[in-house]
Amino acid sequence: MINTFRKIGFAAIIAVIGLTALLMTGCPPDDGGDGDNGNKENKNSVAVSIEMILIPAGTFSMGQTDIATPVHSVTLSAFSMSKYQVTQEQYQAVMGTNPSYFDGSTGREPADGETQGKRPVERVSWYDALVFCNKLSMLEGLSPAYSINGKTNPADWGTVPTSSNNATWDAVVIVSGSTGYRLPTEAQWEYACRAGTTTAYNTGDTISDNTGWYSSNSGSKTHEVGKKSANAWGLYDMHGNVWEWCWDWYGSYLSEAQTDPLGASSGTHRVDRGGSWDTLAEYLRSAYRDYDYPSGRGYLLGFRLVRP
């Protein structure tokens, strides 16, 4: 895995942390205004609400000439994306556990004035994210998006793999017509991050302190979601804080125009996007691609959700 050392940063190996205290549930942070630019929002009814932003259908140029080629045209249907990265309190409410390294214990406390439970969940594998998506969908009465061996209830999938790659779990399919939560495709992620921009970051050609949390301004820790400015479509932390899992296998781009692409048909790594609190600015660019084994549970890795 080419990006292991950059992702791990100052701590090479982290032991599995068990969190014994149940985190309080609550609503995502208030952005303090109407910064969603008229986009529709929906809130679910589980213990911790997931705010969704409607992302309009459209066509964009995916990639960047110096880092992700060939640049190609992609057309996407409308979809909804979670306004924030999935937080620790949300993950706890659905899964009953909080795997995060930044759990609020000594040396891992939130920044002054920030709420522990509203920091992004991390140390979540791609496989873990599938379970979360289907469990949350079932809690809300939505039809689950993911099926393994013809079953959509994660209770029937067996133990979440802790090593890569697992042929059974890697054969997961998206259920046609399902209404439930899922991971964004790589194309959906970049389109939503860009929010109509064509520059290196959705804030311009160079990074600013308010673009996101990264190695120069994070204080070597994650931060409560929503503390930096939203992009033009009302999405927070698309640059930095934690890397975000995408659905796709990591593979080469095609040069021809595509519509609603799902990425490579097979591979050994899954895509993650956006950079993290321990990442150099250049890796936060909208088009920058990274990847990890689907069993990877790094303390730089989290996720956000989409729905059709």
C-alpha positions as CSV (number, residue, x, y, z in Angstrom):
1,M,0.0,0.0,0.0
2,I,1.8,3.1,-1.3
3,N,0.3,5.6,1.1
4,T,0.7,3.7,4.5
5,F,3.4,5.9,6.0
6,R,1.8,9.2,4.9
7,K,-1.5,8.1,6.4
8,I,-0.1,6.8,9.7
9,G,1.9,9.9,10.4
10,F,3.6,10.3,13.8
11,A,2.3,7.1,15.3
12,A,3.2,4.0,13.3
13,I,1.0,1.4,14.9
14,I,-2.0,2.0,17.2
15,A,-3.4,-0.8,19.4
16,V,-7.2,-1.5,19.4
17,I,-8.9,0.8,21.8
18,G,-12.1,-0.2,23.6
19,L,-14.4,2.6,24.7
20,T,-16.3,1.6,27.9
21,A,-18.4,4.8,28.3
22,L,-21.5,5.1,26.2
23,L,-21.4,8.4,24.4
24,M,-24.3,10.8,24.6
25,T,-26.4,11.2,21.5
26,G,-27.6,14.5,20.0
27,C,-27.9,16.5,16.9
28,P,-25.1,17.5,14.5
29,P,-23.6,20.9,15.1
30,D,-25.5,23.9,14.1
31,D,-23.8,25.8,11.3
32,G,-25.3,29.0,12.6
33,G,-27.0,30.1,9.5
34,D,-28.4,29.2,6.1
35,G,-25.1,28.2,4.5
36,D,-26.8,25.4,2.5
37,N,-27.5,27.7,-0.4
38,G,-31.1,26.7,-0.8
39,N,-30.3,22.9,-0.9
40,K,-32.9,20.6,0.5
41,E,-32.1,18.9,3.9
42,N,-33.6,15.8,5.4
43,K,-33.2,14.6,9.0
44,N,-33.7,11.0,10.0
45,S,-35.5,9.8,13.1
46,V,-32.9,7.6,14.8
47,A,-31.3,8.6,18.1
48,V,-28.7,10.8,16.4
49,S,-30.0,12.6,13.3
50,I,-28.1,12.4,10.0
51,E,-28.6,15.6,8.0
52,M,-28.6,15.1,4.3
53,I,-28.0,17.6,1.5
54,L,-29.6,17.1,-1.9
55,I,-26.8,17.2,-4.6
56,P,-28.2,18.2,-8.0
57,A,-27.6,16.1,-11.1
58,G,-24.9,17.4,-13.4
59,T,-21.8,16.8,-15.5
60,F,-18.3,17.6,-14.5
61,S,-14.7,17.0,-15.4
62,M,-13.3,14.4,-13.0
63,G,-9.6,14.3,-12.3
64,Q,-6.7,16.8,-12.5
65,T,-3.9,16.8,-15.1
66,D,-1.0,16.4,-12.7
67,I,-2.4,13.9,-10.2
68,A,-5.4,12.0,-11.5
69,T,-5.6,11.3,-15.2
70,P,-7.0,11.1,-17.7
71,V,-9.4,13.9,-16.9
72,H,-12.8,12.7,-18.2
73,S,-16.4,13.8,-18.3
74,V,-18.8,12.3,-15.8
75,T,-22.5,12.7,-15.6
76,L,-24.3,12.0,-12.3
77,S,-27.9,11.6,-11.3
78,A,-29.1,13.6,-8.3
79,F,-28.3,12.1,-4.9
80,S,-28.2,13.1,-1.2
81,M,-25.0,13.3,0.8
82,S,-24.6,13.7,4.6
83,K,-23.8,17.2,5.6
84,Y,-21.1,16.0,8.0
85,Q,-18.7,13.1,8.3
86,V,-20.2,10.3,10.5
87,T,-19.5,11.2,14.1
88,Q,-18.5,9.1,17.1
89,E,-21.9,9.6,18.7
90,Q,-23.8,8.6,15.5
91,Y,-21.6,5.5,15.1
92,Q,-22.1,4.6,18.8
93,A,-25.9,4.9,18.5
94,V,-26.1,2.5,15.5
95,M,-23.3,0.1,16.3
96,G,-23.1,0.1,20.1
97,T,-19.3,0.7,20.0
98,N,-16.9,3.5,19.3
99,P,-13.6,2.3,17.8
100,S,-12.0,5.8,17.6
101,Y,-8.5,6.4,18.7
102,F,-9.4,10.0,19.6
103,D,-11.8,8.9,22.2
104,G,-11.4,11.8,24.7
105,S,-9.0,9.9,27.0
106,T,-5.9,11.5,28.3
107,G,-3.8,12.9,25.4
108,R,-6.7,12.4,23.0
109,E,-9.1,15.1,24.2
110,P,-11.0,17.3,21.9
111,A,-9.9,20.9,21.2
112,D,-11.1,23.6,23.6
113,G,-14.8,24.3,23.1
114,E,-15.4,21.2,21.0
115,T,-17.7,18.3,21.8
116,Q,-16.1,14.8,22.0
117,G,-19.1,12.9,20.5
118,K,-19.2,15.2,17.5
119,R,-15.7,14.4,16.4
120,P,-15.6,12.1,13.3
121,V,-15.5,8.4,14.0
122,E,-12.3,6.8,12.8
123,R,-10.6,3.4,12.8
124,V,-13.5,2.2,10.8
125,S,-12.8,-0.3,8.0
126,W,-14.6,-0.3,4.7
127,Y,-16.3,-3.5,5.8
128,D,-17.4,-1.8,9.0
129,A,-18.9,1.0,7.0
130,L,-21.0,-1.5,5.0
131,V,-22.5,-2.8,8.3
132,F,-23.2,0.7,9.6
133,C,-25.0,1.6,6.3
134,N,-27.3,-1.4,6.4
135,K,-28.0,-1.2,10.1
136,L,-28.9,2.5,9.9
137,S,-31.1,1.8,6.9
138,M,-32.9,-0.9,8.8
139,L,-33.4,1.3,11.8
140,E,-35.1,3.9,9.5
141,G,-37.2,1.4,7.6
142,L,-35.3,1.9,4.4
143,S,-34.3,-0.9,2.1
144,P,-30.7,-1.8,2.7
145,A,-28.3,-1.0,-0.1
146,Y,-25.8,-3.8,0.4
147,S,-26.2,-7.6,-0.1
148,I,-23.7,-10.3,0.8
149,N,-24.6,-13.9,-0.3
150,G,-28.1,-12.7,-1.0
151,K,-28.6,-11.3,2.5
152,T,-29.0,-7.6,3.5
153,N,-29.1,-8.1,7.3
154,P,-25.5,-7.7,8.6
155,A,-26.4,-10.2,11.3
156,D,-26.3,-12.8,8.6
157,W,-22.9,-11.8,7.2
158,G,-20.8,-13.2,9.9
159,T,-17.8,-11.6,11.6
160,V,-16.4,-8.5,10.0
161,P,-13.1,-9.4,8.3
162,T,-10.0,-8.1,9.9
163,S,-7.6,-9.0,7.1
164,S,-7.7,-8.3,3.4
165,N,-9.0,-9.5,1.1
166,N,-12.1,-11.5,2.0
167,A,-13.7,-13.1,-1.1
168,T,-17.2,-13.3,0.5
169,W,-17.3,-9.7,1.7
170,D,-15.6,-8.4,-1.4
171,A,-18.4,-9.9,-3.5
172,V,-20.9,-7.4,-1.9
173,V,-23.4,-6.0,-4.4
174,I,-25.6,-2.9,-4.4
175,V,-29.3,-3.9,-4.4
176,S,-31.0,-2.5,-7.4
177,G,-33.7,0.0,-6.4
178,S,-32.6,0.1,-2.7
179,T,-33.3,3.3,-0.8
180,G,-30.9,2.9,2.0
181,Y,-27.6,4.6,3.0
182,R,-24.4,3.7,1.3
183,L,-20.9,5.0,0.7
184,P,-20.5,7.5,-2.1
185,T,-18.9,6.4,-5.3
186,E,-15.6,8.1,-6.1
187,A,-17.3,10.2,-8.8
188,Q,-20.1,11.3,-6.4
189,W,-17.5,12.2,-3.8
190,E,-15.4,14.4,-6.1
191,Y,-18.5,16.0,-7.7
192,A,-19.9,16.9,-4.3
193,C,-16.5,18.1,-3.0
194,R,-16.0,20.4,-6.0
195,A,-19.6,21.8,-5.7
196,G,-19.2,23.4,-9.2
197,T,-15.6,24.5,-8.8
198,T,-12.7,23.5,-11.1
199,T,-9.9,24.7,-8.8
200,A,-7.5,22.5,-6.8
201,Y,-9.6,22.9,-3.7
202,N,-13.3,23.9,-3.5
203,T,-12.0,27.2,-1.9
204,G,-9.6,28.0,-4.7
205,D,-6.2,27.2,-6.2
206,T,-4.4,27.3,-2.8
207,I,-5.5,26.1,0.6
208,S,-6.5,28.5,3.3
209,D,-6.8,28.0,7.0
210,N,-10.6,27.7,6.7
211,T,-10.4,25.1,3.9
212,G,-10.1,22.2,6.3
213,W,-8.2,20.5,9.1
214,Y,-4.8,19.2,7.9
215,S,-1.2,18.8,9.2
216,S,-0.5,22.5,9.5
217,N,-3.5,23.6,11.6
218,S,-5.1,20.5,13.3
219,G,-2.9,20.3,16.3
220,S,-2.4,16.6,15.5
221,K,-5.9,15.6,16.3
222,T,-9.4,15.3,14.8
223,H,-11.9,18.1,15.3
224,E,-15.7,18.4,15.8
225,V,-17.3,18.3,12.4
226,G,-18.6,21.5,10.9
227,K,-16.0,23.9,12.4
228,K,-14.6,24.9,9.0
229,S,-16.6,26.6,6.3
230,A,-19.0,24.5,4.2
231,N,-18.5,24.3,0.4
232,A,-21.0,25.9,-2.0
233,W,-23.4,23.0,-1.6
234,G,-23.4,23.1,2.2
235,L,-21.1,20.1,2.9
236,Y,-18.5,20.3,5.7
237,D,-15.1,18.8,6.0
238,M,-14.8,17.6,2.4
239,H,-11.1,18.7,2.8
240,G,-9.4,17.2,5.8
241,N,-10.3,16.0,9.3
242,V,-10.5,12.3,8.3
243,W,-10.1,10.5,5.0
244,E,-13.4,9.2,3.7
245,W,-14.1,5.7,2.3
246,C,-15.7,5.5,-1.1
247,W,-17.5,2.5,-2.7
248,D,-15.0,2.0,-5.6
249,W,-12.2,-0.4,-6.0
250,Y,-9.1,1.6,-6.8
251,G,-8.3,1.3,-10.5
252,S,-7.2,3.4,-13.5
253,Y,-9.5,6.0,-14.9
254,L,-11.1,5.6,-18.3
255,S,-10.8,8.3,-20.9
256,E,-14.3,8.2,-22.3
257,A,-17.3,10.0,-20.8
258,Q,-19.2,8.0,-18.2
259,T,-22.6,8.2,-16.5
260,D,-23.1,7.2,-12.8
261,P,-19.8,5.1,-12.8
262,L,-19.2,2.6,-10.0
263,G,-15.4,2.3,-10.6
264,A,-13.3,-0.7,-11.3
265,S,-15.0,-4.1,-11.3
266,S,-12.4,-5.7,-9.0
267,G,-9.2,-4.8,-7.1
268,T,-7.3,-5.2,-3.9
269,H,-7.9,-1.7,-2.4
270,R,-10.8,0.6,-1.9
271,V,-10.7,4.3,-2.6
272,D,-10.6,7.0,0.1
273,R,-10.7,10.7,-0.5
274,G,-10.3,14.1,1.1
275,G,-7.2,14.0,3.3
276,S,-7.0,14.2,7.1
277,W,-5.8,16.0,10.1
278,D,-2.3,14.5,9.6
279,T,-2.1,15.1,5.8
280,L,-0.1,17.6,3.9
281,A,-2.1,20.3,2.1
282,E,-1.4,18.9,-1.4
283,Y,-3.2,15.6,-0.5
284,L,-6.4,17.5,0.3
285,R,-7.0,18.5,-3.3
286,S,-10.5,17.7,-4.7
287,A,-9.1,15.3,-7.3
288,Y,-6.5,13.6,-5.2
289,R,-7.0,9.8,-4.9
290,D,-5.9,7.5,-2.2
291,Y,-6.7,3.9,-1.2
292,D,-6.5,1.3,1.5
293,Y,-7.2,-2.3,2.1
294,P,-10.9,-2.7,2.9
295,S,-10.1,-4.1,6.3
296,G,-7.9,-1.1,7.1
297,R,-8.8,0.6,10.4
298,G,-6.5,3.6,10.5
299,Y,-7.0,6.5,12.8
300,L,-7.1,8.8,9.8
301,L,-10.0,7.0,8.2
302,G,-13.7,7.7,8.5
303,F,-16.6,8.1,6.1
304,R,-19.8,9.9,5.2
305,L,-23.0,8.7,3.7
306,V,-25.1,9.0,0.5
307,R,-28.6,8.0,-0.5
308,P,-30.1,7.8,-4.0
